[in-house]
Amino acid sequence: MARTLLASFASNLSLTNPNAPLTPGQIRTDVLSGLTVALALVPEAVAFAFVAGVHPLVGLYAAFIVGLITAVMGGRPGMISGATGALAVVMVSLVAQHGVEYLFATVVLMGLIQIFVGIMRWGKFIRLVPHPVMLGFVNGLAIVIFLAQLGQFQVPGSAESAGHGMANGEWLSGLPLMLMLSLTAVTMAIIWVMPRVTTAIPAPLAGIAIVAAIVIGFGLDVPRVGDLASIEGGLPAFHIPMVPLNWETFEIILPYAVILAAIGLIESLLTLNLVGEMTNQRGGASQECIAQGVSNTVTGFFGGMGGCAMIGQSMINVKSGGRTRVAGIAAALFLLAFILFASGLIEQIPLAALVGVMFMVVIGTFAWNSLTILRKVPRTDAFVTILVTIVTVATDLATAVVVGVIVSALAYAWQNATRIHAIKRESRTEEGAQVYEIQGPLFFGSADGFMEIFDVGADPDTVIVDFAASRVADQSALQAIEAVAGKYEEAGKRIMLRHLSRDCHKLLTKAGHLVVDSDDDPDYALAVDYDVRTGIIGGH
């Protein structure tokens, strides 16, 4: 398995993907797209650092390191990773109770857990996420991105207040509010018009550049990136987390590391699927898990807060034409250049321009067609989509996805449980025998319904149960069959079981002698544990 994984990993490390060959034109597009993403990353990283209760550079370093490593090693060229709000909200209590050094140690452990998940190829289970959950996830994400931008429409105060969002600040009003709204609208208009004029420059980059030029040229008094915090700093330095190396420390950081690893992987793998649908790419889940793990492990040793895939920035990159690894690498290097050399210039960029870019991301991310198809799809699917959207906004993306998958699985089980029924008829081969033709799957959810089908007292002396149109799925189904057979035997009646799979033949330990072998018996495996030594279902 390890050799196969390494071969797949190596084959996917190419800078290109089959849909975007590395031509000079594509390189130019990717570099400009990376610049656009880097500009949008700055306020996000600073704000998430404040949410987590750490210095802005801790968020910026995470955005640089995680973004660079995942761009080089990740499972999907075009994806952007960095510090995210979903992880930041989990880090708050850890930093508040134990300090930032414990956060760095947690990020290292988080990365190791993600590497293990990738090696074990558990990322493939993301395919179990149903489409209604994906719709709710995307719509909830769009709403979360929109709400996050509202904090920029506040009077600039302390950096901490700006970072924590709209609950801690005073809203803009009068002329400042009109200026902010106008510049945001101008940015959105430029992004909408620009592709109709030229595609040489990514539309979001053009919007940021033009609006920034207007603000700086006319000296307009509007909130700017520098009002959040200074982004000036040096190169991230290697730093071993200063925590006691004992069991107590492990007990403190392990729960946080597991939660952060799970949230980071769920968000990253869903982004992987979303970007894959837009760029017509497949696979790469295990490679993405490893890339996320390596990036977070390294980040923890260089004073970063860790991160995962950023859907908003990934959408900016893809819609700007970024298709290869060059875009993600360029975004990370541009971000580092801002920190080292261009902090003064970047701090002059108006927040309205970046808000306009993110608003266009919201418009492009929200699945508007879901508003019409909700009336056409089954009510259960519509409910799941709405539920996941609400939970995403109220809690976080990972929780919403888990809730959606659980509800979808329960709904599926219930729907199949109600399908079990039987068609009664007289036997054509056994004179006077009653035949029950079982219809629908037999599993834990339908086992009780299956047992209620039979009328032991009123049935004749010979009963045939035909499973040709059914499928026996699990241990509960086998036990239900044996219970029914036992009732007929107690009543002194003969029961025959037909068209069961070979697995059923072996696992029906009590009623096995009642099974009738046929040449057209089905051949499928059951989801049960069978001990061949004892012949006991469950193996215990």
PyMOL commands that set and color helices and strands:
alter all, ss='L'
color gray80, all
select helices_A, chain A and resi 2-11+24-52+56-73+85-98+100-119+122-128+131-153+159-164+166-168+174-197+203-218+225-227+247-279+285-300+311-319+325-340+343-346+351-365+370-373+379-394+397-417+447-452+475-490+502-507+512-514
alter helices_A, ss='H'
color red, helices_A
select strands_A, chain A and resi 81-82+308-309+421-426+434-442+462-466+470-472+494-498+515-516+530-531+536-537
alter strands_A, ss='S'
color yellow, strands_A
deselect
rebuild
show_as cartoon
